[in-house]
Amino acid sequence: MKLLVVCEGKSTEFTYLDGLCHEQGVQDRFAPQLRRGRGGDARVVVQAAINERDRQKRRGEAYEEVWCVLDVEGVEETARLNEALALARREHMQLALSNPSFEVWLIAHFTRCFLWLSSNPKFPLLKKRLLLRLLRFRRI
């Protein structure tokens, strides 16, 4: 099954999913194409997925499914998220929503955490440590 996955984040989501795509079980069942995000607005991510899907369709190579991976933290993002949800629905796209942020779920894979990370002032440091661990893990 040919999939397009467009990530909101610039590195974390992409790095994690790229590693997952190299697993034999995934390769046996899917042909995923990942696109790195630029961060920011959920609607922009969905629009980037639409553009890539349409570009492939014009080349005669359609995706069977299109997914957008989005963090949905923050009340201030609600209106933009609702627009993105509506646009994705109209375009028959799937959304993978992460709340709290994607990084929090990854940190939970590697260490026990008893803090509310997304609002903790130490979160950027924990995020940096996590990325270093992920990069080291991928080389093994």
LOVORO-392375 format. One line per 4 residues: number of its first residue (from 1); their letters; for each residue x, z, y of N, C-alpha, C, CB. Coordinates in Angstrom, 2 decimals. Atoms other than C-alpha are relative to their C-alpha. Glycine has a CB too. Layout:
! residues N
NUM> A> X/Z/Y/X/Z/Y/X/Z/Y/X/Z/Y  ... $
END
This chain:
! residues 140
1> MKLL> 0.85/0.00/-1.17/0.00/0.00/0.00/0.89/0.00/1.24/-0.96/1.22/0.00  -0.81/0.12/-1.21/1.51/-1.09/3.31/-0.61/0.86/1.10/0.11/-1.48/0.45  0.45/-0.95/-1.01/1.24/1.71/5.88/0.84/-0.10/1.27/0.05/1.42/-0.54  -0.70/-0.18/-1.25/2.14/1.98/9.53/-0.22/1.45/0.42/-0.50/-1.01/1.11 $
5> VVCE> 0.08/-1.38/-0.47/2.92/5.51/10.75/0.73/0.06/1.33/0.62/1.02/-1.04  -0.58/-0.12/-1.34/3.49/6.03/14.48/0.02/1.48/0.35/-0.82/-0.84/1.06  -0.19/-1.42/-0.31/4.89/9.42/15.43/-0.05/0.22/1.50/1.32/0.52/-0.58  -0.01/-0.37/-1.41/4.29/11.14/18.73/1.40/0.41/0.43/-1.01/1.14/0.27 $
9> GKST> -1.30/-0.57/-0.37/7.61/12.96/18.73/1.14/-0.98/-0.12/0.28/1.20/-0.85  -1.18/0.87/-0.02/10.98/11.41/19.37/0.88/0.16/-1.23/0.81/0.28/1.23  -0.90/-0.15/1.14/12.81/12.94/16.42/-0.57/0.81/-1.15/1.26/0.62/0.46  0.36/-0.91/1.10/11.27/15.79/14.41/-0.92/-0.65/-1.01/-0.65/1.24/0.55 $
13> EFTY> 0.95/0.61/0.92/8.26/14.02/12.93/0.62/-1.19/-0.71/-1.27/-0.42/0.73  -0.61/1.19/0.55/10.17/10.80/12.44/1.04/0.36/-1.07/0.65/-0.83/1.11  -1.04/-0.40/0.94/13.12/12.53/10.72/-0.60/0.53/-1.29/0.91/1.06/0.62  0.65/-0.57/1.17/10.86/14.48/8.37/-0.66/-1.10/-0.83/-1.03/1.06/0.42 $
17> LDGL> 0.72/1.05/0.72/8.69/11.49/7.46/0.94/-1.05/-0.57/-1.03/-0.66/0.91  -0.99/0.95/0.51/11.71/9.20/7.09/0.60/0.52/-1.30/1.11/-0.25/1.05  -0.50/-0.59/1.24/13.13/11.61/4.52/-1.02/-0.09/-1.12/0.39/1.45/0.23  1.07/0.07/0.97/9.79/11.71/2.75/-0.16/-1.42/-0.54/-1.31/0.48/0.62 $
21> CHEQ> 0.15/1.40/0.42/9.64/7.90/2.66/1.07/-0.43/-0.99/0.05/-0.91/1.22  -1.06/0.33/0.94/12.89/7.84/0.69/-0.18/0.66/-1.37/1.33/0.40/0.58  0.30/-0.61/1.29/11.38/9.91/-2.12/-0.55/-1.08/-0.94/-1.02/1.18/0.15  0.39/1.04/0.95/10.86/7.82/-5.25/-1.51/-0.09/-0.17/0.65/0.26/-1.34 $
25> GVQD> 1.45/0.01/0.18/7.22/8.86/-5.68/-0.73/-0.69/1.14/-0.51/1.40/-0.13  0.60/0.68/-1.16/6.41/7.65/-2.17/0.29/-1.49/-0.07/0.55/0.60/1.34  -0.37/1.41/0.08/8.31/4.40/-2.64/-0.75/-0.74/-1.10/1.48/-0.13/-0.24  0.74/0.63/1.10/6.47/3.74/-5.91/-1.43/-0.35/0.40/-0.02/0.92/-1.20 $
29> RFAP> 1.42/0.19/-0.35/3.05/3.95/-4.22/-0.25/-0.64/1.35/-0.69/1.33/-0.04  0.24/0.44/-1.37/3.53/2.98/-0.59/1.17/-0.82/0.53/-0.24/1.20/0.92  -1.03/0.72/-0.75/5.44/0.68/1.73/-0.15/0.42/1.46/-0.13/-1.57/-0.19  0.21/-0.50/-1.37/5.51/2.83/4.87/0.98/-0.58/1.00/0.11/1.50/0.02 $
33> QLRR> -0.82/0.43/-1.14/6.79/1.52/8.18/-0.17/1.07/1.07/-0.44/-1.44/0.54  0.05/-1.07/-1.00/7.67/4.33/10.61/0.40/-0.53/1.36/0.90/1.16/-0.41  -0.36/0.32/-1.37/7.78/4.01/14.36/0.21/1.31/0.74/-1.10/-0.87/0.70  -0.37/-1.20/-0.75/9.50/6.63/16.50/-0.81/0.05/1.29/1.51/0.01/0.31 $
37> GRGG> 0.77/-0.17/-1.22/7.46/8.05/19.36/0.88/0.23/1.21/-0.95/1.15/-0.16  -0.70/-0.29/-1.27/8.38/8.65/22.96/-0.45/1.34/0.57/-0.26/-1.12/1.02  0.54/-1.27/-0.48/6.57/11.98/23.22/-1.17/-0.25/0.94/1.09/0.81/0.70  1.03/0.09/-1.02/3.68/12.71/25.49/-1.41/-0.22/-0.50/0.33/-1.06/0.91 $
41> DARV> 1.44/0.21/0.11/0.10/11.55/25.66/-0.43/-0.59/-1.34/-0.45/-0.89/1.12  0.52/0.46/1.29/-1.84/11.13/22.40/-0.58/-1.40/0.08/-1.06/0.97/-0.52  0.61/1.33/-0.16/-3.67/8.08/23.75/1.09/-1.09/0.01/-0.83/-0.07/1.30  -1.12/0.95/-0.03/-0.32/6.35/24.38/0.50/-0.29/-1.42/1.16/0.54/0.87 $
45> VVQA> -0.44/0.16/1.39/0.65/6.94/20.73/-0.98/-0.91/-0.75/0.12/1.38/-0.71  1.00/0.82/0.68/-2.62/5.45/19.47/0.09/-1.45/0.50/-1.44/0.57/0.24  -0.12/1.35/-0.54/-2.22/2.46/21.80/1.24/-0.71/-0.54/0.04/0.04/1.53  -1.22/0.59/0.59/1.34/1.90/20.51/-0.27/-0.44/-1.44/1.18/1.02/0.05 $
49> AINE> 0.35/0.36/1.38/-0.05/1.89/16.96/-0.87/-1.26/-0.03/-0.74/1.16/-0.70  0.85/1.19/-0.10/-2.71/-0.66/17.96/0.86/-1.22/0.28/-1.07/0.17/1.11  -0.86/1.12/-0.36/-0.07/-2.89/19.55/0.85/-0.47/-1.18/0.91/0.39/1.16  -0.83/0.36/1.16/2.19/-2.75/16.47/-0.84/-0.61/-1.11/0.74/1.24/-0.53 $
53> RDRQ> 0.90/0.54/1.02/-0.72/-3.34/14.09/-0.37/-1.45/0.33/-1.28/0.86/-0.12  0.41/1.35/-0.41/-1.87/-6.37/16.09/1.16/-0.98/-0.05/-0.59/0.04/1.42  -1.19/0.86/0.07/1.69/-7.75/16.32/0.25/-0.44/-1.44/1.26/0.74/0.57  -0.19/0.34/1.41/2.02/-7.60/12.52/-1.10/-0.93/-0.51/0.04/1.27/-0.85 $
57> KRRG> 1.13/0.83/0.41/-1.42/-9.13/12.06/0.22/-1.45/0.44/-1.32/0.54/0.58  -0.29/1.36/-0.50/-0.40/-12.12/14.22/1.07/-0.69/-0.84/0.45/0.05/1.48  -1.04/0.54/0.87/2.62/-12.57/11.92/-0.51/-0.26/-1.41/1.17/0.94/-0.06  0.58/0.19/1.33/0.27/-12.65/8.93/0.32/1.10/-0.97/0.45/-1.29/-0.55 $
61> EAYE> -0.36/-1.13/0.85/1.40/-9.27/7.60/-0.77/1.24/0.44/1.53/0.26/0.04  0.85/-1.11/-0.43/-1.43/-6.79/8.00/0.33/1.28/-0.74/-1.47/-0.36/-0.22  -0.11/-1.32/0.62/-1.16/-3.07/7.32/-1.33/0.35/-0.64/0.42/1.09/1.05  1.23/-0.45/0.64/-3.66/-1.58/4.91/-0.55/1.25/0.68/0.24/0.27/-1.49 $
65> EVWC> 0.40/-1.18/-0.75/-3.72/1.70/6.84/0.97/0.23/1.14/-0.06/1.24/-0.92  -0.83/-0.37/-1.15/-2.46/2.87/10.21/-0.26/1.47/0.30/-0.32/-0.90/1.26  0.06/-1.43/-0.27/-1.68/6.53/10.92/0.77/0.33/1.27/0.55/0.81/-1.19  -0.70/-0.55/-1.16/-0.72/8.37/14.10/0.19/1.49/-0.27/-0.79/-0.24/1.34 $
69> VLDV> -0.32/-1.40/0.20/1.01/11.76/13.82/0.11/0.65/1.37/1.33/0.18/-0.83  0.10/-0.60/-1.33/0.14/13.99/16.79/0.00/1.52/-0.04/-1.25/-0.49/0.70  0.15/-1.43/-0.24/0.70/17.56/17.94/-1.19/0.17/0.94/1.32/0.63/0.62  1.21/-0.18/-0.83/-2.50/18.93/19.47/-0.05/1.37/0.66/-1.24/-0.21/-0.85 $
73> EGVE> -0.02/-1.29/-0.70/-1.38/22.16/21.10/-0.37/-0.18/1.46/1.39/0.66/-0.12  0.21/-0.03/-1.44/-2.49/23.04/24.56/-1.38/-0.44/0.43/0.99/-0.85/0.66  1.34/0.30/-0.50/-5.88/23.15/26.22/0.03/-1.15/1.00/-0.62/1.24/0.65  -0.09/1.05/-1.01/-4.65/20.84/28.98/-0.02/-1.40/-0.59/1.25/0.18/0.81 $
77> ETAR> -0.04/1.31/0.66/-4.39/18.01/26.46/-1.35/-0.41/-0.61/1.06/0.00/-1.08  1.26/0.23/0.70/-8.00/18.21/25.24/-0.66/-1.31/0.39/-0.94/1.13/0.27  0.66/1.24/-0.45/-9.42/15.37/27.37/0.74/-1.23/-0.53/-0.07/-0.06/1.55  -0.78/1.15/0.49/-6.58/12.99/26.46/-0.10/-0.12/-1.52/1.47/0.13/0.41 $
81> LNEA> 0.14/0.02/1.45/-6.84/13.98/22.80/-1.35/-0.58/-0.39/0.17/1.40/-0.58  1.33/0.54/0.30/-10.58/13.25/22.79/-0.03/-1.51/0.21/-1.06/0.68/0.88  -0.09/1.45/-0.23/-9.86/9.80/24.27/0.75/-0.67/-1.14/0.69/-0.31/1.35  -0.79/0.56/1.11/-7.23/9.20/21.58/-0.81/-0.02/-1.29/1.30/0.81/-0.20 $
85> LALA> 0.84/-0.05/1.20/-9.62/10.31/18.83/-1.05/-1.11/0.01/-0.69/1.37/-0.10  1.02/1.04/-0.10/-12.33/7.96/20.09/0.61/-1.39/-0.18/-0.71/0.09/1.37  -0.67/1.30/0.12/-9.90/5.04/20.40/0.42/-0.25/-1.44/1.24/-0.05/0.94  -0.42/0.16/1.40/-8.48/5.63/16.91/-1.20/-0.29/-0.90/0.73/1.27/-0.49 $
89> RREH> 1.21/0.22/0.79/-11.99/5.80/15.46/-0.49/-1.44/0.17/-1.12/0.99/0.42  0.44/1.38/-0.26/-12.97/2.50/17.15/0.91/-1.01/-0.68/-0.04/-0.28/1.50  -0.98/0.93/0.57/-9.79/0.87/15.81/0.23/0.23/-1.49/1.33/0.14/0.74  -0.08/-0.29/1.44/-10.26/2.28/12.26/1.39/0.51/-0.40/-0.35/-1.25/-0.81 $
93> MQLA> -1.30/-0.59/0.28/-7.03/4.29/12.39/-0.17/1.45/-0.41/0.93/-0.10/1.24  -0.01/-1.38/0.45/-6.21/7.62/10.80/0.91/0.83/0.89/0.45/0.10/-1.47  -0.84/-0.90/-0.77/-4.82/10.62/12.67/0.41/1.19/-0.86/-0.73/0.48/1.28  -0.50/-1.23/0.61/-2.64/13.42/11.28/0.31/0.94/1.16/1.30/-0.26/-0.92 $
97> LSNP> -0.11/-0.91/-1.13/-3.05/16.31/13.71/0.70/1.28/-0.43/-1.38/0.32/0.57  -0.75/-1.21/0.30/-0.67/19.26/13.80/-0.22/1.02/1.10/1.50/-0.32/-0.15  0.20/-1.07/-0.95/-1.59/22.54/15.45/0.23/1.31/-0.73/-1.43/-0.05/0.64  -0.93/0.19/-1.10/0.58/24.44/16.12/0.89/-1.21/-0.25/0.85/1.25/0.21 $
101> SFEV> -0.81/1.21/0.03/3.25/21.83/16.69/0.66/-0.23/-1.36/1.06/0.08/1.08  -0.62/0.44/1.24/4.89/19.93/13.86/1.23/0.84/-0.34/0.39/-1.48/0.10  -1.23/-0.76/0.21/8.13/21.87/14.33/-0.28/1.37/-0.61/0.75/0.17/1.31  0.34/-1.32/0.55/6.40/25.18/13.56/-0.19/-0.09/-1.51/-1.28/0.56/0.66 $
105> WLIA> 0.22/0.17/1.45/5.33/23.88/10.14/1.32/-0.25/-0.71/-0.98/-1.16/-0.27  -1.30/0.23/0.63/8.85/22.65/9.41/0.81/1.27/-0.06/0.77/-1.08/0.76  -0.73/-1.26/0.00/10.39/25.97/10.40/-0.50/0.87/-1.15/-0.15/0.73/1.36  0.57/-0.81/1.06/8.02/27.64/7.96/0.50/-0.42/-1.40/-1.52/-0.10/0.04 $
109> HFTR> -0.58/0.44/1.28/9.57/25.55/5.13/1.34/0.66/-0.26/0.15/-1.52/-0.01  -1.38/-0.44/0.14/13.01/26.98/5.79/0.23/1.49/0.22/0.85/-0.74/0.94  -0.21/-1.40/-0.31/12.55/30.53/6.99/-1.32/0.73/0.17/0.84/0.15/1.26  1.19/-0.81/-0.23/10.05/33.35/7.11/-0.09/0.31/1.48/0.02/1.31/-0.85 $
113> CFLW> 0.20/-0.26/-1.42/8.62/33.70/10.57/-1.20/0.91/0.18/-0.21/-1.33/0.78  1.08/-0.94/-0.25/6.53/36.56/11.82/-0.39/-0.01/1.48/0.41/1.41/-0.43  0.28/0.14/-1.42/6.27/35.37/15.43/-0.95/-1.16/0.22/1.30/-0.21/0.81  0.78/1.17/-0.41/3.82/33.10/17.17/0.98/-0.91/0.72/-1.25/0.40/0.93 $
117> LSSN> -1.15/0.76/-0.48/6.48/30.45/17.66/-0.27/-0.88/1.21/0.51/-0.85/-1.10  0.21/0.98/-1.06/4.87/27.93/19.96/-0.03/0.63/1.37/-1.27/-0.74/-0.24  0.01/-0.63/-1.31/4.50/30.49/22.76/1.18/0.97/0.16/-1.32/0.74/0.21  -1.14/-0.89/-0.05/7.69/32.40/22.00/1.12/-0.65/0.82/0.49/0.35/-1.41 $
121> PKFP> -1.08/0.58/-0.81/10.51/31.92/24.55/1.21/-0.45/-0.82/0.45/1.00/1.05  -1.13/0.39/0.85/12.99/31.59/21.65/-0.28/-1.28/-0.78/0.35/1.12/-0.95  0.38/1.16/0.80/11.16/28.58/20.20/0.96/-1.18/0.15/-1.39/-0.43/0.39  -0.95/1.13/-0.09/13.53/25.91/21.66/1.27/0.22/-0.83/0.38/-0.23/1.45 $
125> LLKK> -1.18/-0.29/0.80/16.49/27.66/19.98/-0.31/-0.14/-1.50/0.51/1.41/0.30  0.40/0.14/1.40/14.64/27.89/16.66/-0.18/-1.46/-0.37/-1.29/0.78/-0.26  0.22/1.43/0.23/13.67/24.23/16.96/1.35/-0.71/-0.18/-0.79/-0.64/1.17  -1.32/0.61/0.11/17.31/23.23/17.51/0.64/0.34/-1.34/0.91/0.45/1.17 $
129> RLLL> -0.54/-0.40/1.29/18.40/25.25/14.46/-0.66/-0.76/-1.14/-0.18/1.50/-0.21  0.75/0.72/1.03/15.70/23.61/12.39/0.50/-1.43/-0.13/-1.50/0.02/0.31  -0.45/1.39/0.05/16.80/20.11/13.33/1.38/-0.11/-0.62/0.00/-0.61/1.40  -1.33/0.01/0.61/20.39/20.91/12.41/-0.09/0.19/-1.51/0.89/1.09/0.63 $
133> RLLR> 0.19/-0.23/1.44/19.23/22.23/9.02/-0.56/-1.24/-0.68/-0.93/1.19/-0.24  0.59/1.22/0.59/17.12/19.12/8.41/1.05/-1.08/-0.16/-1.15/-0.51/0.87  -1.02/1.03/0.06/20.02/16.81/9.21/1.01/0.32/-1.10/0.70/-0.15/1.36  -0.91/-0.41/1.06/22.32/18.79/6.91/-0.64/-0.20/-1.37/0.43/1.46/0.18 $
137> FRRI> 0.75/0.13/1.26/19.65/18.80/4.17/-0.06/-1.46/-0.45/-1.42/0.56/0.16  0.13/1.42/0.35/19.27/15.00/4.30/1.28/-0.57/-0.56/-0.42/-0.81/1.21  -1.28/0.53/0.47/22.99/14.46/3.63/0.33/0.44/-1.42/1.11/0.45/0.94  -0.30/-0.51/1.34/22.93/16.44/0.39/-0.54/-0.92/-1.05/-0.58/1.40/-0.19 $
END
